[in-house]
Amino acid sequence: MKKIKKRISIRNSLVLILCFILIIGVSFMISCKKKEVAPSAQVPDLGAKVDELQRELAGKDSEINQLKEETAR
């Protein structure tokens, strides 16, 4: 009889622990989902920044090509 009570209490404690972990996981997933929505307002700013950096990169590439031509002469 004591073994049965111990098994039941162990099972109950395991179920409670698993439920607690599940609740923490669900709350974490909900908080992560809320955080994903907020940065979407910054997307146009990031697109403009990417365009600016691509223009700078193209300018640097042209400078590098000019320097290569000058050193090749």
C-alpha positions as CSV (number, residue, x, y, z in Angstrom):
1,M,0.0,0.0,0.0
2,K,2.8,2.4,0.8
3,K,4.5,1.6,-2.5
4,I,1.3,2.5,-4.4
5,K,1.0,5.8,-2.5
6,K,4.7,6.6,-3.2
7,R,4.1,5.8,-6.9
8,I,1.1,8.0,-7.1
9,S,2.8,10.9,-5.3
10,I,5.8,10.5,-7.5
11,R,3.6,10.5,-10.6
12,N,1.7,13.5,-9.3
13,S,4.8,15.4,-8.6
14,L,6.2,14.6,-12.1
15,V,2.9,15.8,-13.7
16,L,3.0,19.0,-11.7
17,I,6.6,19.6,-12.7
18,L,5.8,19.0,-16.4
19,C,2.8,21.3,-16.2
20,F,4.9,24.0,-14.6
21,I,7.6,23.7,-17.3
22,L,4.8,23.7,-20.0
23,I,3.3,26.9,-18.5
24,I,6.8,28.6,-18.5
25,G,7.4,27.5,-22.1
26,V,4.1,28.8,-23.3
27,S,4.5,32.2,-21.5
28,F,8.0,32.4,-23.0
29,M,6.7,31.7,-26.5
30,I,4.0,34.3,-26.1
31,S,6.5,36.9,-25.0
32,C,8.8,36.1,-27.9
33,K,5.9,36.5,-30.3
34,K,5.1,39.9,-28.9
35,K,8.7,41.0,-29.3
36,E,8.7,40.0,-33.0
37,V,5.8,42.4,-33.9
38,A,7.5,45.5,-32.5
39,P,10.6,45.7,-34.8
40,S,8.5,45.6,-38.0
41,A,8.0,49.3,-37.8
42,Q,11.8,49.7,-38.3
43,V,11.8,47.8,-41.5
44,P,11.6,50.9,-43.8
45,D,14.4,52.5,-41.9
46,L,16.5,49.4,-42.3
47,G,15.8,49.2,-46.0
48,A,17.0,52.8,-46.4
49,K,20.1,52.0,-44.4
50,V,20.8,49.0,-46.6
51,D,20.5,51.1,-49.7
52,E,22.8,53.7,-48.3
53,L,25.4,51.0,-47.4
54,Q,25.2,49.5,-50.9
55,R,25.9,52.8,-52.5
56,E,28.9,53.3,-50.2
57,L,30.1,49.8,-51.1
58,A,29.8,50.6,-54.8
59,G,31.8,53.8,-54.3
60,K,34.5,51.9,-52.4
61,D,34.6,49.2,-55.1
62,S,35.1,51.9,-57.7
63,E,37.9,53.4,-55.7
64,I,39.6,50.0,-55.3
65,N,39.4,49.4,-59.0
66,Q,40.9,52.8,-59.7
67,L,43.8,52.1,-57.3
68,K,44.4,48.7,-58.9
69,E,44.6,50.3,-62.3
70,E,47.0,53.0,-61.0
71,T,49.3,50.4,-59.5
72,A,49.1,48.2,-62.6
73,R,50.5,51.1,-64.7
